[in-house]
Amino acid sequence: MELPTFKDIWQDSLQWQPTQDQLEQWEKLYQEILLINNQINLTRITEPNDFWEKHLWDSVAGVIGLDFLQYKESLKAIDIGTGAGFPGLPIGIIFPHWQIALLDSTRKKINVIKLFLEALQLSNCQTIIGRAEDIGHFPEHRESYDLGLIRAVGEVSVCAEYILPFLKVGGIGVLYRGNLQNQEEISLDNALKQLGGKLILVKQFKTPLTQSVRHFIYVEKTIKISEQFPRAVGVPKQQPL
């Protein structure tokens, strides 16, 4: 199986197109995932069109075309709960001058991502094993990233508590979501007040192939965060702000 390129769809949906090199890197990543997936269940999304839309298009759509991101600078980013490497790996491929940390608590997944980094020769990506609630308190990671990425792992207020401790003041968090209810926006606003952040943009898309609803939520860290956040492992999910 090979990935479709869908250059016209990239252009129409995001006003952006990958280069030939990027397409080749994505294809290599896809083949690596298919190979490993036989031994370890990394992702259920392996059919080429599904993989393209749910892993590649979705990853890139969250960070393209934003006037508050300094694309040419060497941004330091973290992908929290990266799983099989999304959205971090596709983004690392298109922005080789960014430094991207891929964080996951499952050692098996991190070991596999290390194999991908080797196969793709991606020197701008590093891996971290651990829980966001713990790593967010480590001095070398706390308040040291320009950009945080998190795919839906719970309520938006929970995602905000995971992501904001990693960001520098002025840093941007990107929350990848499917549907977004009004009540969730209210709870996010309440959480951000406690965490020292503000909501700057919500972008709604229909995915180009299946027309599924997608939201990308952008928050900015406005002040230094209280030492109590993130709370202990499991607490943010059990008791959302």
TIMAR-932847 format. One record per atom (N, C-alpha, C): residue in one letter; x, y, z. Coordinates in steps of 0.2 Angstrom, whole numbers, padded with zeros to 4 digits, always signed. Example, Ala and Ser with C-alpha at 12.3 -4.5 7.8 and 13.67 -1.06 7.14 Angstrom:
<rs>
a+0066-0028+0039 a+0062-0022+0039 a+0066-0016+0039 s+0064-0011+0035 s+0068-0005+0036 s+0064+0000+0039 
</rs>
This chain:
<rs>
m+0004-0006+0000 m+0000+0000+0000 m+0004+0006+0000 e+0002+0011-0004 e+0006+0018-0004 e+0001+0023-0002 l+0004+0029+0000 l+0000+0034+0002 l-0002+0038-0004 p-0008+0041-0004 p-0010+0046-0009 p-0006+0053-0008 t-0005+0057-0013 t-0001+0063-0012 t-0007+0069-0011 f-0012+0069-0015 f-0018+0073-0014 f-0015+0081-0014 k-0011+0082-0018 k-0008+0089-0018 k-0013+0095-0019 d-0018+0093-0023 d-0024+0098-0024 d-0028+0099-0018 i-0029+0093-0014 i-0033+0094-0008 i-0029+0098-0003 w-0022+0097-0002 w-0018+0101+0002 w-0019+0108+0001 q-0019+0110-0005 q-0019+0117-0008 q-0026+0120-0006 d-0031+0116-0008 d-0038+0118-0007 d-0040+0119+0000 s-0038+0114+0004 s-0040+0115+0011 s-0036+0119+0016 l-0029+0119+0014 l-0025+0123+0019 l-0021+0128+0016 q-0021+0129+0009 q-0017+0134+0005 q-0010+0133+0006 w-0008+0126+0006 w-0001+0124+0007 w+0000+0117+0004 q+0006+0116+0002 q+0007+0110-0001 q+0014+0107+0002 p+0014+0100+0003 p+0021+0097+0005 p+0026+0097-0001 t+0032+0097+0000 t+0037+0096-0005 t+0038+0089-0007 q+0041+0087-0012 q+0043+0080-0014 q+0046+0077-0008 d+0051+0080-0005 d+0055+0077+0000 d+0050+0075+0006 q+0046+0080+0008 q+0041+0078+0013 q+0037+0073+0012 l+0034+0072+0005 l+0030+0067+0003 l+0034+0060+0004 e+0040+0060+0002 e+0044+0054+0003 e+0045+0052+0010 q+0046+0057+0014 q+0047+0055+0021 q+0041+0052+0024 w+0035+0055+0022 w+0029+0053+0025 w+0027+0046+0023 e+0029+0044+0016 e+0028+0038+0014 e+0033+0033+0018 k+0039+0035+0019 k+0043+0031+0023 k+0041+0029+0030 l+0038+0034+0033 l+0035+0034+0040 l+0029+0029+0039 y+0025+0030+0034 y+0019+0025+0033 y+0021+0018+0033 q+0026+0017+0029 q+0029+0010+0028 q+0032+0007+0034 e+0035+0011+0038 e+0038+0009+0044 e+0032+0007+0049 i+0027+0011+0049 i+0021+0010+0054 i+0018+0003+0052 l+0017+0002+0045 l+0014-0004+0043 l+0018-0010+0045 l+0024-0010+0045 l+0029-0015+0046 l+0028-0017+0054 i+0029-0011+0058 i+0029-0012+0065 i+0022-0014+0068 n+0017-0012+0064 n+0010-0013+0067 n+0008-0020+0067 n+0012-0024+0063 n+0010-0032+0063 n+0012-0035+0070 q+0017-0031+0073 q+0020-0034+0079 q+0017-0031+0085 i+0016-0024+0085 i+0013-0020+0090 i+0007-0016+0088 n+0002-0016+0091 n-0004-0012+0089 n-0003-0005+0090 l+0000-0001+0085 l+0002+0006+0086 l-0004+0010+0084 t-0008+0008+0079 t-0013+0012+0077 t-0018+0008+0073 r-0025+0009+0073 r-0030+0005+0069 r-0030+0009+0063 i-0027+0015+0062 i-0028+0018+0055 i-0023+0017+0051 t-0024+0012+0046 t-0018+0010+0042 t-0020+0010+0035 e-0027+0010+0033 e-0029+0011+0026 e-0026+0018+0023 p-0023+0018+0017 p-0020+0024+0015 p-0024+0030+0015 n-0030+0030+0013 n-0034+0037+0013 n-0035+0039+0020 d-0037+0034+0025 d-0038+0035+0032 d-0032+0038+0035 f-0026+0035+0034 f-0020+0037+0037 f-0018+0044+0035 w-0019+0045+0028 w-0018+0052+0025 w-0022+0057+0029 e-0028+0056+0030 e-0033+0061+0032 e-0032+0062+0040 k-0032+0056+0044 k-0033+0056+0051 k-0026+0057+0054 h-0020+0055+0051 h-0014+0056+0054 h-0010+0062+0050 l-0010+0062+0044 l-0005+0067+0041 l-0009+0074+0040 w-0015+0074+0037 w-0018+0080+0036 w-0020+0083+0042 d-0023+0079+0047 d-0025+0082+0053 d-0019+0085+0057 s-0013+0081+0057 s-0007+0084+0061 s-0005+0091+0058 v-0005+0091+0052 v-0002+0097+0049 v-0007+0103+0049 a-0014+0101+0048 a-0019+0106+0049 a-0019+0110+0055 g-0017+0107+0060 g-0017+0111+0067 g-0011+0116+0068 v-0006+0116+0063 v-0001+0121+0064 v+0000+0125+0058 i-0003+0124+0052 i-0002+0128+0046 i-0007+0135+0046 g-0004+0140+0043 g-0007+0146+0042 g-0010+0150+0048 l-0005+0150+0053 l-0007+0154+0059 l-0003+0160+0060 d-0006+0166+0060 d-0002+0172+0060 d+0002+0174+0067 f+0000+0170+0072 f+0004+0170+0078 f+0009+0165+0079 l+0011+0161+0074 l+0017+0157+0075 l+0022+0159+0070 q+0028+0159+0073 q+0034+0162+0070 q+0038+0156+0066 y+0035+0154+0060 y+0037+0148+0057 y+0045+0148+0055 k+0048+0153+0054 k+0055+0153+0052 k+0059+0152+0057 e+0057+0154+0063 e+0061+0153+0069 e+0062+0146+0071 s+0067+0144+0075 s+0068+0138+0077 s+0064+0136+0084 l+0058+0135+0083 l+0053+0134+0089 l+0055+0127+0092 k+0054+0128+0099 k+0054+0122+0103 k+0047+0119+0104 a+0046+0113+0102 a+0039+0111+0103 a+0039+0104+0107 i+0033+0103+0110 i+0032+0096+0113 i+0025+0093+0111 d+0025+0087+0109 d+0019+0083+0108 d+0017+0079+0114 i+0012+0080+0117 i+0010+0077+0123 i+0006+0071+0122 g+0008+0065+0124 g+0004+0059+0123 g+0004+0057+0115 t+0010+0057+0113 t+0011+0056+0105 t+0009+0050+0102 g+0008+0045+0106 g+0006+0038+0104 g+0011+0035+0099 a+0008+0035+0092 a+0012+0032+0087 a+0016+0038+0084 g+0016+0044+0087 g+0020+0049+0084 g+0016+0055+0081 f+0010+0055+0082 f+0006+0060+0079 f+0003+0065+0085 p+0003+0072+0083 p+0005+0075+0077 p+0012+0077+0076 g+0016+0075+0081 g+0023+0077+0081 g+0028+0075+0075 l+0027+0069+0073 l+0032+0067+0068 l+0030+0070+0061 p+0024+0070+0059 p+0023+0074+0052 p+0025+0081+0052 i+0024+0084+0058 i+0026+0091+0059 i+0034+0092+0059 g+0037+0087+0062 g+0044+0087+0063 g+0047+0087+0056 i+0044+0083+0051 i+0046+0082+0044 i+0045+0089+0040 i+0040+0092+0041 i+0039+0098+0037 i+0043+0105+0040 f+0045+0104+0047 f+0048+0110+0050 f+0055+0107+0053 p+0060+0105+0048 p+0066+0102+0051 p+0070+0107+0056 h+0069+0113+0055 h+0072+0118+0060 h+0069+0119+0066 w+0063+0116+0068 w+0060+0115+0074 w+0063+0110+0078 q+0063+0110+0085 q+0065+0105+0089 q+0059+0102+0092 i+0057+0096+0091 i+0051+0093+0094 i+0052+0087+0098 a+0049+0088+0105 a+0050+0082+0110 a+0043+0078+0109 l+0044+0072+0109 l+0038+0067+0108 l+0038+0064+0115 l+0032+0065+0119 l+0031+0063+0125 l+0026+0057+0125 d+0027+0052+0128 d+0022+0047+0130 d+0024+0043+0136 s+0019+0040+0139 s+0020+0036+0145 s+0022+0029+0144 t+0020+0027+0138 t+0021+0019+0136 t+0028+0018+0133 r+0032+0015+0136 r+0039+0013+0134 r+0039+0010+0127 k+0035+0005+0126 k+0035+0002+0120 k+0034+0006+0114 k+0029+0011+0115 k+0028+0016+0109 k+0034+0020+0108 i+0037+0023+0114 i+0043+0027+0113 i+0049+0023+0110 n+0050+0017+0111 n+0055+0013+0108 n+0054+0012+0101 v+0047+0012+0099 v+0046+0011+0091 v+0047+0018+0088 i+0045+0023+0091 i+0046+0030+0088 i+0054+0031+0087 k+0058+0029+0092 k+0065+0029+0091 k+0067+0026+0085 l+0064+0020+0083 l+0066+0016+0077 l+0064+0021+0071 f+0058+0024+0071 f+0056+0028+0066 f+0061+0034+0065 l+0063+0037+0070 l+0068+0043+0070 l+0074+0041+0066 e+0076+0035+0068 e+0082+0032+0065 e+0081+0031+0057 a+0076+0028+0056 a+0074+0026+0049 a+0073+0032+0044 l+0070+0037+0047 l+0069+0044+0044 l+0075+0049+0044 q+0080+0047+0049 q+0085+0052+0050 q+0083+0058+0052 l+0078+0058+0057 l+0075+0065+0059 l+0079+0067+0066 s+0084+0071+0065 s+0088+0073+0071 s+0085+0078+0075 n+0079+0081+0072 n+0076+0087+0076 n+0071+0085+0081 c+0070+0078+0081 c+0065+0075+0086 c+0068+0071+0091 q+0066+0072+0097 q+0068+0068+0103 q+0062+0065+0107 t+0064+0059+0110 t+0058+0056+0114 t+0059+0057+0122 i+0053+0057+0125 i+0053+0057+0132 i+0048+0052+0135 i+0050+0048+0139 i+0045+0043+0142 i+0043+0046+0149 g+0036+0046+0150 g+0034+0049+0156 g+0027+0051+0156 r+0024+0053+0161 r+0017+0056+0162 r+0018+0063+0162 a+0013+0067+0158 a+0013+0074+0158 a+0013+0077+0165 e+0009+0074+0169 e+0009+0077+0176 e+0015+0077+0180 d+0020+0072+0178 d+0026+0072+0181 d+0031+0076+0178 i+0032+0075+0171 i+0037+0078+0167 i+0036+0086+0167 g+0030+0088+0168 g+0028+0095+0168 g+0031+0099+0174 h+0034+0095+0179 h+0037+0098+0185 h+0044+0098+0184 f+0047+0094+0179 f+0054+0094+0179 f+0057+0100+0176 p+0062+0103+0179 p+0065+0110+0178 p+0067+0110+0170 e+0069+0105+0167 e+0072+0105+0160 e+0066+0106+0155 h+0060+0104+0158 h+0054+0104+0153 h+0049+0109+0155 r+0049+0111+0161 r+0044+0116+0164 r+0045+0123+0161 e+0040+0126+0158 e+0040+0133+0155 e+0046+0134+0150 s+0047+0129+0146 s+0053+0129+0142 s+0051+0128+0134 y+0045+0127+0132 y+0043+0126+0125 y+0039+0132+0123 d+0040+0133+0116 d+0036+0139+0112 d+0030+0136+0110 l+0029+0130+0109 l+0023+0127+0106 l+0022+0120+0110 g+0015+0119+0111 g+0013+0112+0114 g+0008+0110+0110 l+0008+0103+0108 l+0003+0100+0104 l+0000+0094+0108 i-0007+0094+0108 i-0010+0088+0112 i-0016+0086+0108 r-0017+0080+0106 r-0023+0077+0103 r-0027+0075+0109 a-0034+0075+0107 a-0039+0074+0113 a-0038+0068+0117 v-0036+0069+0123 v-0035+0064+0128 v-0040+0064+0134 g-0045+0069+0133 g-0050+0070+0139 g-0053+0077+0137 e-0056+0080+0142 e-0059+0086+0142 e-0054+0091+0140 v-0056+0097+0137 v-0052+0102+0135 v-0048+0105+0141 s-0052+0106+0146 s-0049+0109+0152 s-0043+0104+0155 v-0044+0098+0154 v-0039+0093+0156 v-0033+0094+0152 c-0034+0094+0145 c-0028+0095+0140 c-0025+0102+0142 a-0028+0107+0144 a-0025+0113+0145 a-0020+0113+0151 e-0023+0109+0156 e-0018+0108+0162 e-0012+0104+0161 y-0013+0099+0156 y-0007+0095+0154 y-0002+0100+0150 i-0004+0104+0146 i+0000+0108+0141 i+0003+0114+0144 l-0001+0118+0148 l+0002+0125+0150 l+0008+0125+0154 p+0009+0120+0158 p+0015+0120+0162 p+0022+0119+0158 f+0021+0116+0152 f+0027+0116+0148 f+0028+0122+0144 l+0024+0127+0143 l+0025+0132+0139 l+0028+0138+0142 k+0032+0142+0139 k+0035+0148+0141 k+0029+0153+0141 v+0030+0158+0145 v+0025+0164+0144 v+0025+0166+0137 g+0019+0167+0134 g+0019+0169+0127 g+0019+0163+0122 g+0020+0157+0125 g+0020+0151+0121 g+0012+0149+0119 i+0012+0145+0114 i+0005+0143+0111 i+0004+0135+0112 g-0002+0134+0115 g-0004+0127+0115 g-0009+0126+0110 v-0009+0120+0106 v-0014+0118+0101 v-0017+0112+0104 l-0024+0112+0105 l-0028+0106+0107 l-0032+0104+0101 y-0030+0098+0099 y-0034+0094+0093 y-0040+0091+0096 r-0046+0093+0093 r-0052+0090+0095 r-0057+0088+0089 g-0061+0084+0091 g-0067+0082+0086 g-0072+0088+0087 n-0078+0086+0090 n-0083+0091+0091 n-0081+0095+0097 l-0084+0101+0098 l-0082+0105+0104 l-0089+0108+0106 q-0091+0107+0112 q-0098+0109+0114 q-0097+0116+0118 n-0102+0120+0118 n-0102+0127+0121 n-0099+0126+0128 q-0102+0121+0132 q-0100+0120+0139 q-0093+0118+0140 e-0090+0115+0135 e-0083+0114+0135 e-0079+0120+0135 e-0081+0125+0130 e-0077+0131+0130 e-0078+0135+0136 i-0084+0135+0140 i-0084+0138+0146 i-0080+0135+0151 s-0079+0128+0152 s-0075+0125+0156 s-0067+0126+0155 l-0066+0127+0148 l-0059+0129+0146 l-0057+0136+0149 d-0062+0140+0148 d-0061+0147+0150 d-0059+0148+0157 n-0063+0144+0161 n-0062+0144+0168 n-0055+0141+0170 a-0054+0135+0167 a-0047+0132+0168 a-0041+0137+0166 l-0042+0140+0161 l-0036+0145+0159 l-0035+0150+0164 k-0041+0153+0167 k-0040+0158+0172 k-0036+0155+0178 q-0037+0149+0179 q-0033+0146+0185 q-0026+0145+0183 l-0025+0143+0176 l-0018+0141+0174 l-0014+0146+0171 g-0017+0152+0170 g-0013+0158+0168 g-0012+0158+0160 g-0018+0157+0157 g-0018+0157+0150 g-0024+0160+0147 k-0025+0161+0140 k-0031+0163+0137 k-0032+0160+0131 l-0038+0160+0129 l-0040+0157+0122 l-0039+0162+0117 i-0036+0160+0112 i-0034+0165+0107 i-0038+0164+0100 l-0040+0157+0099 l-0043+0156+0092 l-0046+0149+0093 v-0052+0148+0090 v-0054+0141+0088 v-0056+0140+0081 k-0052+0136+0078 k-0053+0135+0070 k-0057+0128+0069 q-0063+0129+0065 q-0067+0123+0064 q-0065+0121+0057 f-0064+0115+0055 f-0063+0112+0049 f-0068+0106+0047 k-0069+0105+0041 k-0072+0098+0039 k-0066+0095+0036 t-0065+0088+0038 t-0059+0085+0035 t-0061+0084+0028 p-0055+0084+0024 p-0057+0084+0016 p-0060+0078+0013 l-0059+0072+0016 l-0061+0066+0013 l-0068+0064+0016 t-0068+0063+0022 t-0074+0061+0026 t-0079+0066+0028 q-0077+0072+0028 q-0081+0078+0030 q-0083+0078+0037 s-0078+0075+0041 s-0079+0075+0049 s-0078+0082+0052 v-0081+0083+0057 v-0080+0090+0060 v-0073+0089+0064 r-0069+0095+0064 r-0063+0095+0067 r-0062+0102+0070 h-0060+0102+0076 h-0058+0109+0079 h-0051+0109+0082 f-0048+0115+0081 f-0041+0116+0083 f-0042+0122+0088 i-0040+0121+0094 i-0041+0126+0099 i-0034+0129+0101 y-0033+0135+0101 y-0026+0138+0102 y-0027+0143+0108 v-0022+0141+0113 v-0022+0145+0119 v-0015+0148+0120 e-0015+0153+0123 e-0008+0156+0125 e-0007+0157+0132 k-0001+0155+0134 k+0002+0156+0141 k+0003+0163+0142 t-0001+0166+0147 t+0000+0173+0148 t+0004+0175+0154 i+0004+0171+0159 i+0008+0172+0165 i+0011+0166+0168 k+0017+0166+0172 k+0020+0160+0175 k+0015+0156+0179 i+0015+0150+0178 i+0010+0145+0181 i+0011+0144+0188 s+0006+0143+0192 s+0007+0141+0199 s+0010+0134+0200 e+0014+0133+0205 e+0018+0127+0206 e+0014+0121+0207 q+0007+0122+0209 q+0003+0116+0210 q+0001+0113+0204 f+0002+0116+0198 f+0000+0113+0191 f+0006+0110+0188 p+0005+0105+0184 p+0000+0100+0184 p-0001+0096+0191 r-0007+0095+0192 r-0008+0091+0199 r-0006+0084+0198 a-0006+0080+0203 a-0003+0073+0203 a-0007+0069+0197 v-0003+0063+0196 v-0005+0059+0190 v-0012+0056+0192 g-0017+0057+0187 g-0024+0055+0187 g-0028+0060+0190 v-0026+0065+0193 v-0030+0070+0196 v-0034+0075+0191 p-0030+0077+0186 p-0033+0082+0181 p-0039+0078+0178 k-0039+0072+0176 k-0044+0068+0173 k-0050+0067+0178 q-0048+0065+0184 q-0054+0064+0189 q-0057+0070+0192 q-0053+0075+0192 q-0056+0082+0195 q-0054+0088+0190 p-0057+0088+0184 p-0056+0093+0180 p-0057+0100+0183 l-0053+0105+0181 l-0053+0112+0184 l-0060+0115+0182 
</rs>
